[in-house]
Each structure stands twice: as structure tokens, then as C-alpha cells.
Amino acid sequence: MINPLLTSKYEDEILDLIDNQDKYTRSDLQGIVTVLVNKIMEEGFKIISSQEKTKEKK
């Protein structure tokens, strides 16, 4: 499991989006979600790469 401290910023963004969804059109929400998913995937890739490098050093 990934450290919750690493995921809390994305959890906050998702919850904020849920709380304020009425302020956006469906198209706006789709764009925001797309950007958020890309950020999460990029961060996950960095974490996995870092873990693999740590394993290689051992």
C-alpha cells in the first residue's frame, strides 16, 4: 500500500471536485478528471520507478 501522505493531496482534490461539481459543466468535469487522472498516473509511475531503483541497489 502507498503511504497515505502521498495520496492525500489527490484525495483532497477529488473531494473538492465532488463538493463543487454543480459549479462545472459536464465537459469541464471531464477535463478536470482527465488532468487529475494523469497527475495520479504520473505520480504512481514516479513511485514505482523509485521503488525499482531501490530494489536494484540491494
PQR file of N, CA, C, O and H, with PARSE charges and radii, in Angstrom:
ATOM      1  N   MET A   1       0.841  -1.184   0.000 -0.4000 1.5000
ATOM      2  CA  MET A   1       0.000   0.000   0.000 -0.0000 2.0000
ATOM      3  C   MET A   1       0.886   1.248   0.000  0.5500 1.7000
ATOM      4  O   MET A   1       1.936   1.287   0.642 -0.5500 1.4000
ATOM      5  N   ILE A   2       0.445   2.237  -0.718 -0.4000 1.5000
ATOM      6  CA  ILE A   2       1.183   3.504  -0.801 -0.0000 2.0000
ATOM      7  C   ILE A   2       0.887   4.331   0.453  0.5500 1.7000
ATOM      8  O   ILE A   2      -0.229   4.328   0.973 -0.5500 1.4000
ATOM      9  H   ILE A   2      -0.408   2.205  -1.239  0.4000 1.0000
ATOM     10  N   ASN A   3       1.899   5.025   0.913 -0.4000 1.5000
ATOM     11  CA  ASN A   3       1.776   5.876   2.085 -0.0000 2.0000
ATOM     12  C   ASN A   3       0.625   6.877   1.893  0.5500 1.7000
ATOM     13  O   ASN A   3       0.593   7.585   0.886 -0.5500 1.4000
ATOM     14  H   ASN A   3       2.805   5.028   0.490  0.4000 1.0000
ATOM     15  N   PRO A   4      -0.315   6.944   2.839 -0.5600 1.5000
ATOM     16  CA  PRO A   4      -1.443   7.872   2.718  0.2800 2.0000
ATOM     17  C   PRO A   4      -1.027   9.337   2.586  0.5500 1.7000
ATOM     18  O   PRO A   4      -1.777  10.144   2.037 -0.5500 1.4000
ATOM     19  N   LEU A   5       0.146   9.682   3.078 -0.4000 1.5000
ATOM     20  CA  LEU A   5       0.607  11.060   2.927 -0.0000 2.0000
ATOM     21  C   LEU A   5       0.835  11.412   1.458  0.5500 1.7000
ATOM     22  O   LEU A   5       0.704  12.571   1.065 -0.5500 1.4000
ATOM     23  H   LEU A   5       0.756   9.027   3.524  0.4000 1.0000
ATOM     24  N   LEU A   6       1.177  10.406   0.648 -0.4000 1.5000
ATOM     25  CA  LEU A   6       1.396  10.639  -0.771 -0.0000 2.0000
ATOM     26  C   LEU A   6       0.087  10.770  -1.540  0.5500 1.7000
ATOM     27  O   LEU A   6       0.054  11.381  -2.609 -0.5500 1.4000
ATOM     28  H   LEU A   6       1.283   9.464   0.967  0.4000 1.0000
ATOM     29  N   THR A   7      -0.972  10.212  -1.014 -0.4000 1.5000
ATOM     30  CA  THR A   7      -2.245  10.223  -1.731 -0.0000 2.0000
ATOM     31  C   THR A   7      -3.213  11.295  -1.232  0.5500 1.7000
ATOM     32  O   THR A   7      -4.206  11.583  -1.900 -0.5500 1.4000
ATOM     33  H   THR A   7      -0.945   9.716  -0.146  0.4000 1.0000
ATOM     34  N   SER A   8      -2.946  11.876  -0.098 -0.4000 1.5000
ATOM     35  CA  SER A   8      -3.914  12.805   0.495 -0.0000 2.0000
ATOM     36  C   SER A   8      -4.191  14.017  -0.387  0.5500 1.7000
ATOM     37  O   SER A   8      -5.318  14.511  -0.413 -0.5500 1.4000
ATOM     38  H   SER A   8      -2.138  11.642   0.445  0.4000 1.0000
ATOM     39  N   LYS A   9      -3.180  14.507  -1.112 -0.4000 1.5000
ATOM     40  CA  LYS A   9      -3.430  15.689  -1.943 -0.0000 2.0000
ATOM     41  C   LYS A   9      -4.428  15.367  -3.056  0.5500 1.7000
ATOM     42  O   LYS A   9      -5.242  16.214  -3.424 -0.5500 1.4000
ATOM     43  H   LYS A   9      -2.265  14.106  -1.091  0.4000 1.0000
ATOM     44  N   TYR A  10      -4.369  14.157  -3.588 -0.4000 1.5000
ATOM     45  CA  TYR A  10      -5.314  13.775  -4.633 -0.0000 2.0000
ATOM     46  C   TYR A  10      -6.690  13.499  -4.048  0.5500 1.7000
ATOM     47  O   TYR A  10      -7.708  13.806  -4.668 -0.5500 1.4000
ATOM     48  H   TYR A  10      -3.708  13.468  -3.289  0.4000 1.0000
ATOM     49  N   GLU A  11      -6.719  12.929  -2.872 -0.4000 1.5000
ATOM     50  CA  GLU A  11      -7.997  12.713  -2.201 -0.0000 2.0000
ATOM     51  C   GLU A  11      -8.685  14.050  -1.964  0.5500 1.7000
ATOM     52  O   GLU A  11      -9.889  14.179  -2.183 -0.5500 1.4000
ATOM     53  H   GLU A  11      -5.892  12.679  -2.368  0.4000 1.0000
ATOM     54  N   ASP A  12      -7.930  15.040  -1.519 -0.4000 1.5000
ATOM     55  CA  ASP A  12      -8.494  16.368  -1.275 -0.0000 2.0000
ATOM     56  C   ASP A  12      -9.033  16.984  -2.569  0.5500 1.7000
ATOM     57  O   ASP A  12     -10.110  17.580  -2.569 -0.5500 1.4000
ATOM     58  H   ASP A  12      -6.951  14.935  -1.341  0.4000 1.0000
ATOM     59  N   GLU A  13      -8.290  16.843  -3.669 -0.4000 1.5000
ATOM     60  CA  GLU A  13      -8.740  17.383  -4.955 -0.0000 2.0000
ATOM     61  C   GLU A  13     -10.025  16.702  -5.412  0.5500 1.7000
ATOM     62  O   GLU A  13     -10.934  17.365  -5.912 -0.5500 1.4000
ATOM     63  H   GLU A  13      -7.415  16.359  -3.669  0.4000 1.0000
ATOM     64  N   ILE A  14     -10.107  15.385  -5.244 -0.4000 1.5000
ATOM     65  CA  ILE A  14     -11.300  14.647  -5.656 -0.0000 2.0000
ATOM     66  C   ILE A  14     -12.502  15.063  -4.804  0.5500 1.7000
ATOM     67  O   ILE A  14     -13.589  15.302  -5.330 -0.5500 1.4000
ATOM     68  H   ILE A  14      -9.369  14.846  -4.837  0.4000 1.0000
ATOM     69  N   LEU A  15     -12.303  15.147  -3.500 -0.4000 1.5000
ATOM     70  CA  LEU A  15     -13.399  15.543  -2.616 -0.0000 2.0000
ATOM     71  C   LEU A  15     -13.855  16.970  -2.899  0.5500 1.7000
ATOM     72  O   LEU A  15     -15.051  17.259  -2.857 -0.5500 1.4000
ATOM     73  H   LEU A  15     -11.420  14.952  -3.072  0.4000 1.0000
ATOM     74  N   ASP A  16     -12.914  17.857  -3.184 -0.4000 1.5000
ATOM     75  CA  ASP A  16     -13.256  19.235  -3.530 -0.0000 2.0000
ATOM     76  C   ASP A  16     -14.071  19.274  -4.816  0.5500 1.7000
ATOM     77  O   ASP A  16     -15.042  20.022  -4.925 -0.5500 1.4000
ATOM     78  H   ASP A  16     -11.943  17.621  -3.218  0.4000 1.0000
ATOM     79  N   LEU A  17     -13.670  18.466  -5.781 -0.4000 1.5000
ATOM     80  CA  LEU A  17     -14.402  18.394  -7.040 -0.0000 2.0000
ATOM     81  C   LEU A  17     -15.825  17.878  -6.817  0.5500 1.7000
ATOM     82  O   LEU A  17     -16.776  18.403  -7.397 -0.5500 1.4000
ATOM     83  H   LEU A  17     -12.881  17.858  -5.692  0.4000 1.0000
ATOM     84  N   ILE A  18     -15.967  16.860  -5.983 -0.4000 1.5000
ATOM     85  CA  ILE A  18     -17.299  16.328  -5.656 -0.0000 2.0000
ATOM     86  C   ILE A  18     -18.155  17.403  -4.983  0.5500 1.7000
ATOM     87  O   ILE A  18     -19.325  17.586  -5.317 -0.5500 1.4000
ATOM     88  H   ILE A  18     -15.194  16.434  -5.512  0.4000 1.0000
ATOM     89  N   ASP A  19     -17.549  18.104  -4.033 -0.4000 1.5000
ATOM     90  CA  ASP A  19     -18.289  19.130  -3.297 -0.0000 2.0000
ATOM     91  C   ASP A  19     -18.738  20.286  -4.194  0.5500 1.7000
ATOM     92  O   ASP A  19     -19.760  20.920  -3.931 -0.5500 1.4000
ATOM     93  H   ASP A  19     -16.598  17.956  -3.761  0.4000 1.0000
ATOM     94  N   ASN A  20     -17.977  20.552  -5.246 -0.4000 1.5000
ATOM     95  CA  ASN A  20     -18.248  21.712  -6.099 -0.0000 2.0000
ATOM     96  C   ASN A  20     -18.679  21.348  -7.519  0.5500 1.7000
ATOM     97  O   ASN A  20     -18.603  22.180  -8.423 -0.5500 1.4000
ATOM     98  H   ASN A  20     -17.148  20.037  -5.460  0.4000 1.0000
ATOM     99  N   GLN A  21     -19.126  20.121  -7.717 -0.4000 1.5000
ATOM    100  CA  GLN A  21     -19.460  19.663  -9.061 -0.0000 2.0000
ATOM    101  C   GLN A  21     -20.561  20.480  -9.726  0.5500 1.7000
ATOM    102  O   GLN A  21     -20.610  20.563 -10.953 -0.5500 1.4000
ATOM    103  H   GLN A  21     -19.187  19.444  -6.983  0.4000 1.0000
ATOM    104  N   ASP A  22     -21.438  21.080  -8.939 -0.4000 1.5000
ATOM    105  CA  ASP A  22     -22.529  21.872  -9.516 -0.0000 2.0000
ATOM    106  C   ASP A  22     -22.030  23.160 -10.183  0.5500 1.7000
ATOM    107  O   ASP A  22     -22.763  23.790 -10.945 -0.5500 1.4000
ATOM    108  H   ASP A  22     -21.399  21.013  -7.942  0.4000 1.0000
ATOM    109  N   LYS A  23     -20.804  23.540  -9.899 -0.4000 1.5000
ATOM    110  CA  LYS A  23     -20.239  24.761 -10.476 -0.0000 2.0000
ATOM    111  C   LYS A  23     -19.665  24.541 -11.875  0.5500 1.7000
ATOM    112  O   LYS A  23     -19.270  25.498 -12.541 -0.5500 1.4000
ATOM    113  H   LYS A  23     -20.208  23.028  -9.280  0.4000 1.0000
ATOM    114  N   TYR A  24     -19.618  23.286 -12.321 -0.4000 1.5000
ATOM    115  CA  TYR A  24     -18.973  22.957 -13.584 -0.0000 2.0000
ATOM    116  C   TYR A  24     -19.949  22.288 -14.549  0.5500 1.7000
ATOM    117  O   TYR A  24     -20.914  21.643 -14.138 -0.5500 1.4000
ATOM    118  H   TYR A  24     -19.939  22.509 -11.780  0.4000 1.0000
ATOM    119  N   THR A  25     -19.672  22.457 -15.836 -0.4000 1.5000
ATOM    120  CA  THR A  25     -20.413  21.699 -16.837 -0.0000 2.0000
ATOM    121  C   THR A  25     -19.838  20.290 -16.882  0.5500 1.7000
ATOM    122  O   THR A  25     -18.765  20.033 -16.337 -0.5500 1.4000
ATOM    123  H   THR A  25     -18.888  22.980 -16.169  0.4000 1.0000
ATOM    124  N   ARG A  26     -20.552  19.386 -17.530 -0.4000 1.5000
ATOM    125  CA  ARG A  26     -20.057  18.014 -17.667 -0.0000 2.0000
ATOM    126  C   ARG A  26     -18.727  18.006 -18.415  0.5500 1.7000
ATOM    127  O   ARG A  26     -17.823  17.247 -18.068 -0.5500 1.4000
ATOM    128  H   ARG A  26     -21.424  19.595 -17.972  0.4000 1.0000
ATOM    129  N   SER A  27     -18.610  18.833 -19.418 -0.4000 1.5000
ATOM    130  CA  SER A  27     -17.371  18.920 -20.192 -0.0000 2.0000
ATOM    131  C   SER A  27     -16.215  19.415 -19.324  0.5500 1.7000
ATOM    132  O   SER A  27     -15.103  18.894 -19.405 -0.5500 1.4000
ATOM    133  H   SER A  27     -19.345  19.450 -19.699  0.4000 1.0000
ATOM    134  N   ASP A  28     -16.483  20.421 -18.497 -0.4000 1.5000
ATOM    135  CA  ASP A  28     -15.457  20.919 -17.573 -0.0000 2.0000
ATOM    136  C   ASP A  28     -15.021  19.819 -16.613  0.5500 1.7000
ATOM    137  O   ASP A  28     -13.829  19.634 -16.368 -0.5500 1.4000
ATOM    138  H   ASP A  28     -17.386  20.845 -18.431  0.4000 1.0000
ATOM    139  N   LEU A  29     -16.001  19.086 -16.068 -0.4000 1.5000
ATOM    140  CA  LEU A  29     -15.690  17.997 -15.142 -0.0000 2.0000
ATOM    141  C   LEU A  29     -14.836  16.932 -15.819  0.5500 1.7000
ATOM    142  O   LEU A  29     -13.897  16.407 -15.222 -0.5500 1.4000
ATOM    143  H   LEU A  29     -16.970  19.236 -16.267  0.4000 1.0000
ATOM    144  N   GLN A  30     -15.168  16.618 -17.065 -0.4000 1.5000
ATOM    145  CA  GLN A  30     -14.392  15.620 -17.799 -0.0000 2.0000
ATOM    146  C   GLN A  30     -12.948  16.081 -17.942  0.5500 1.7000
ATOM    147  O   GLN A  30     -12.023  15.291 -17.753 -0.5500 1.4000
ATOM    148  H   GLN A  30     -15.932  17.044 -17.550  0.4000 1.0000
ATOM    149  N   GLY A  31     -12.750  17.343 -18.270 -0.4000 1.5000
ATOM    150  CA  GLY A  31     -11.396  17.871 -18.399 -0.0000 2.0000
ATOM    151  C   GLY A  31     -10.638  17.854 -17.091  0.5500 1.7000
ATOM    152  O   GLY A  31      -9.461  17.494 -17.055 -0.5500 1.4000
ATOM    153  H   GLY A  31     -13.501  17.985 -18.423  0.4000 1.0000
ATOM    154  N   ILE A  32     -11.301  18.241 -16.019 -0.4000 1.5000
ATOM    155  CA  ILE A  32     -10.666  18.257 -14.699 -0.0000 2.0000
ATOM    156  C   ILE A  32     -10.292  16.844 -14.271  0.5500 1.7000
ATOM    157  O   ILE A  32      -9.195  16.615 -13.760 -0.5500 1.4000
ATOM    158  H   ILE A  32     -12.257  18.534 -16.048  0.4000 1.0000
ATOM    159  N   VAL A  33     -11.208  15.893 -14.479 -0.4000 1.5000
ATOM    160  CA  VAL A  33     -10.944  14.500 -14.111 -0.0000 2.0000
ATOM    161  C   VAL A  33      -9.789  13.944 -14.945  0.5500 1.7000
ATOM    162  O   VAL A  33      -8.940  13.224 -14.420 -0.5500 1.4000
ATOM    163  H   VAL A  33     -12.099  16.079 -14.894  0.4000 1.0000
ATOM    164  N   THR A  34      -9.752  14.267 -16.222 -0.4000 1.5000
ATOM    165  CA  THR A  34      -8.659  13.796 -17.086 -0.0000 2.0000
ATOM    166  C   THR A  34      -7.313  14.280 -16.571  0.5500 1.7000
ATOM    167  O   THR A  34      -6.364  13.502 -16.483 -0.5500 1.4000
ATOM    168  H   THR A  34     -10.443  14.852 -16.649  0.4000 1.0000
ATOM    169  N   VAL A  35      -7.227  15.550 -16.233 -0.4000 1.5000
ATOM    170  CA  VAL A  35      -5.980  16.105 -15.700 -0.0000 2.0000
ATOM    171  C   VAL A  35      -5.615  15.431 -14.385  0.5500 1.7000
ATOM    172  O   VAL A  35      -4.453  15.095 -14.159 -0.5500 1.4000
ATOM    173  H   VAL A  35      -7.998  16.183 -16.304  0.4000 1.0000
ATOM    174  N   LEU A  36      -6.588  15.234 -13.528 -0.4000 1.5000
ATOM    175  CA  LEU A  36      -6.339  14.605 -12.232 -0.0000 2.0000
ATOM    176  C   LEU A  36      -5.861  13.164 -12.390  0.5500 1.7000
ATOM    177  O   LEU A  36      -4.931  12.740 -11.704 -0.5500 1.4000
ATOM    178  H   LEU A  36      -7.533  15.507 -13.711  0.4000 1.0000
ATOM    179  N   VAL A  37      -6.491  12.416 -13.285 -0.4000 1.5000
ATOM    180  CA  VAL A  37      -6.064  11.032 -13.529 -0.0000 2.0000
ATOM    181  C   VAL A  37      -4.632  11.012 -14.058  0.5500 1.7000
ATOM    182  O   VAL A  37      -3.834  10.171 -13.643 -0.5500 1.4000
ATOM    183  H   VAL A  37      -7.246  12.761 -13.842  0.4000 1.0000
ATOM    184  N   ASN A  38      -4.303  11.914 -14.955 -0.4000 1.5000
ATOM    185  CA  ASN A  38      -2.934  11.976 -15.480 -0.0000 2.0000
ATOM    186  C   ASN A  38      -1.923  12.297 -14.382  0.5500 1.7000
ATOM    187  O   ASN A  38      -0.835  11.721 -14.348 -0.5500 1.4000
ATOM    188  H   ASN A  38      -4.951  12.597 -15.292  0.4000 1.0000
ATOM    189  N   LYS A  39      -2.280  13.216 -13.486 -0.4000 1.5000
ATOM    190  CA  LYS A  39      -1.388  13.538 -12.361 -0.0000 2.0000
ATOM    191  C   LYS A  39      -1.164  12.315 -11.479  0.5500 1.7000
ATOM    192  O   LYS A  39      -0.038  12.032 -11.072 -0.5500 1.4000
ATOM    193  H   LYS A  39      -3.164  13.684 -13.513  0.4000 1.0000
ATOM    194  N   ILE A  40      -2.246  11.590 -11.186 -0.4000 1.5000
ATOM    195  CA  ILE A  40      -2.156  10.404 -10.335 -0.0000 2.0000
ATOM    196  C   ILE A  40      -1.289   9.345 -11.000  0.5500 1.7000
ATOM    197  O   ILE A  40      -0.442   8.730 -10.351 -0.5500 1.4000
ATOM    198  H   ILE A  40      -3.162  11.820 -11.517  0.4000 1.0000
ATOM    199  N   MET A  41      -1.500   9.133 -12.291 -0.4000 1.5000
ATOM    200  CA  MET A  41      -0.715   8.123 -13.000 -0.0000 2.0000
ATOM    201  C   MET A  41       0.757   8.515 -13.057  0.5500 1.7000
ATOM    202  O   MET A  41       1.631   7.663 -12.894 -0.5500 1.4000
ATOM    203  H   MET A  41      -2.188   9.632 -12.818  0.4000 1.0000
ATOM    204  N   GLU A  42       1.036   9.783 -13.283 -0.4000 1.5000
ATOM    205  CA  GLU A  42       2.427  10.246 -13.330 -0.0000 2.0000
ATOM    206  C   GLU A  42       3.108  10.064 -11.982  0.5500 1.7000
ATOM    207  O   GLU A  42       4.249   9.608 -11.912 -0.5500 1.4000
ATOM    208  H   GLU A  42       0.327  10.475 -13.415  0.4000 1.0000
ATOM    209  N   GLU A  43       2.410  10.419 -10.918 -0.4000 1.5000
ATOM    210  CA  GLU A  43       2.974  10.256  -9.568 -0.0000 2.0000
ATOM    211  C   GLU A  43       3.190   8.776  -9.261  0.5500 1.7000
ATOM    212  O   GLU A  43       4.207   8.405  -8.675 -0.5500 1.4000
ATOM    213  H   GLU A  43       1.483  10.790 -10.975  0.4000 1.0000
ATOM    214  N   GLY A  44       2.230   7.926  -9.657 -0.4000 1.5000
ATOM    215  CA  GLY A  44       2.381   6.493  -9.450 -0.0000 2.0000
ATOM    216  C   GLY A  44       3.581   5.931 -10.190  0.5500 1.7000
ATOM    217  O   GLY A  44       4.307   5.090  -9.660 -0.5500 1.4000
ATOM    218  H   GLY A  44       1.404   8.227 -10.133  0.4000 1.0000
ATOM    219  N   PHE A  45       3.787   6.394 -11.412 -0.4000 1.5000
ATOM    220  CA  PHE A  45       4.938   5.954 -12.190 -0.0000 2.0000
ATOM    221  C   PHE A  45       6.242   6.344 -11.495  0.5500 1.7000
ATOM    222  O   PHE A  45       7.189   5.558 -11.451 -0.5500 1.4000
ATOM    223  H   PHE A  45       3.196   7.077 -11.842  0.4000 1.0000
ATOM    224  N   LYS A  46       6.285   7.556 -10.957 -0.4000 1.5000
ATOM    225  CA  LYS A  46       7.484   8.011 -10.235 -0.0000 2.0000
ATOM    226  C   LYS A  46       7.739   7.138  -9.007  0.5500 1.7000
ATOM    227  O   LYS A  46       8.881   6.775  -8.725 -0.5500 1.4000
ATOM    228  H   LYS A  46       5.517   8.195 -10.993  0.4000 1.0000
ATOM    229  N   ILE A  47       6.683   6.807  -8.286 -0.4000 1.5000
ATOM    230  CA  ILE A  47       6.820   5.977  -7.086 -0.0000 2.0000
ATOM    231  C   ILE A  47       7.331   4.591  -7.460  0.5500 1.7000
ATOM    232  O   ILE A  47       8.252   4.076  -6.825 -0.5500 1.4000
ATOM    233  H   ILE A  47       5.755   7.102  -8.515  0.4000 1.0000
ATOM    234  N   ILE A  48       6.738   3.985  -8.487 -0.4000 1.5000
ATOM    235  CA  ILE A  48       7.155   2.651  -8.917 -0.0000 2.0000
ATOM    236  C   ILE A  48       8.604   2.673  -9.396  0.5500 1.7000
ATOM    237  O   ILE A  48       9.379   1.778  -9.059 -0.5500 1.4000
ATOM    238  H   ILE A  48       5.990   4.404  -9.002  0.4000 1.0000
ATOM    239  N   SER A  49       8.972   3.678 -10.173 -0.4000 1.5000
ATOM    240  CA  SER A  49      10.355   3.786 -10.663 -0.0000 2.0000
ATOM    241  C   SER A  49      11.332   3.917  -9.504  0.5500 1.7000
ATOM    242  O   SER A  49      12.396   3.298  -9.508 -0.5500 1.4000
ATOM    243  H   SER A  49       8.342   4.405 -10.446  0.4000 1.0000
ATOM    244  N   SER A  50      10.972   4.716  -8.524 -0.4000 1.5000
ATOM    245  CA  SER A  50      11.823   4.904  -7.355 -0.0000 2.0000
ATOM    246  C   SER A  50      11.975   3.604  -6.571  0.5500 1.7000
ATOM    247  O   SER A  50      13.068   3.281  -6.105 -0.5500 1.4000
ATOM    248  H   SER A  50      10.107   5.219  -8.522  0.4000 1.0000
ATOM    249  N   GLN A  51      10.886   2.862  -6.425 -0.4000 1.5000
ATOM    250  CA  GLN A  51      10.938   1.594  -5.699 -0.0000 2.0000
ATOM    251  C   GLN A  51      11.801   0.580  -6.450  0.5500 1.7000
ATOM    252  O   GLN A  51      12.548  -0.177  -5.829 -0.5500 1.4000
ATOM    253  H   GLN A  51       9.998   3.124  -6.804  0.4000 1.0000
ATOM    254  N   GLU A  52      11.703   0.561  -7.765 -0.4000 1.5000
ATOM    255  CA  GLU A  52      12.510  -0.372  -8.561 -0.0000 2.0000
ATOM    256  C   GLU A  52      13.989  -0.038  -8.464  0.5500 1.7000
ATOM    257  O   GLU A  52      14.822  -0.941  -8.386 -0.5500 1.4000
ATOM    258  H   GLU A  52      11.096   1.176  -8.269  0.4000 1.0000
ATOM    259  N   LYS A  53      14.327   1.249  -8.466 -0.4000 1.5000
ATOM    260  CA  LYS A  53      15.726   1.657  -8.338 -0.0000 2.0000
ATOM    261  C   LYS A  53      16.279   1.259  -6.974  0.5500 1.7000
ATOM    262  O   LYS A  53      17.436   0.854  -6.859 -0.5500 1.4000
ATOM    263  H   LYS A  53      13.650   1.983  -8.528  0.4000 1.0000
ATOM    264  N   THR A  54      15.444   1.378  -5.940 -0.4000 1.5000
ATOM    265  CA  THR A  54      15.864   0.995  -4.599 -0.0000 2.0000
ATOM    266  C   THR A  54      16.127  -0.509  -4.538  0.5500 1.7000
ATOM    267  O   THR A  54      17.094  -0.946  -3.913 -0.5500 1.4000
ATOM    268  H   THR A  54      14.505   1.707  -6.034  0.4000 1.0000
ATOM    269  N   LYS A  55      15.273  -1.300  -5.185 -0.4000 1.5000
ATOM    270  CA  LYS A  55      15.460  -2.748  -5.195 -0.0000 2.0000
ATOM    271  C   LYS A  55      16.714  -3.141  -5.946  0.5500 1.7000
ATOM    272  O   LYS A  55      17.393  -4.090  -5.554 -0.5500 1.4000
ATOM    273  H   LYS A  55      14.488  -0.945  -5.692  0.4000 1.0000
ATOM    274  N   GLU A  56      17.041  -2.427  -7.026 -0.4000 1.5000
ATOM    275  CA  GLU A  56      18.219  -2.748  -7.829 -0.0000 2.0000
ATOM    276  C   GLU A  56      19.502  -2.514  -7.059  0.5500 1.7000
ATOM    277  O   GLU A  56      20.495  -3.206  -7.285 -0.5500 1.4000
ATOM    278  H   GLU A  56      16.489  -1.656  -7.345  0.4000 1.0000
ATOM    279  N   LYS A  57      19.498  -1.548  -6.152 -0.4000 1.5000
ATOM    280  CA  LYS A  57      20.692  -1.218  -5.374 -0.0000 2.0000
ATOM    281  C   LYS A  57      21.004  -2.295  -4.331  0.5500 1.7000
ATOM    282  O   LYS A  57      22.141  -2.406  -3.875 -0.5500 1.4000
ATOM    283  H   LYS A  57      18.692  -0.985  -5.969  0.4000 1.0000
ATOM    284  N   LYS A  58      20.009  -3.076  -3.959 -0.4000 1.5000
ATOM    285  CA  LYS A  58      20.205  -4.080  -2.898 -0.0000 2.0000
ATOM    286  C   LYS A  58      20.871  -5.309  -3.415  0.5500 1.7000
ATOM    287  O   LYS A  58      21.110  -6.248  -2.655 -0.5500 1.4000
ATOM    288  H   LYS A  58      19.084  -2.986  -4.330  0.4000 1.0000
TER
END
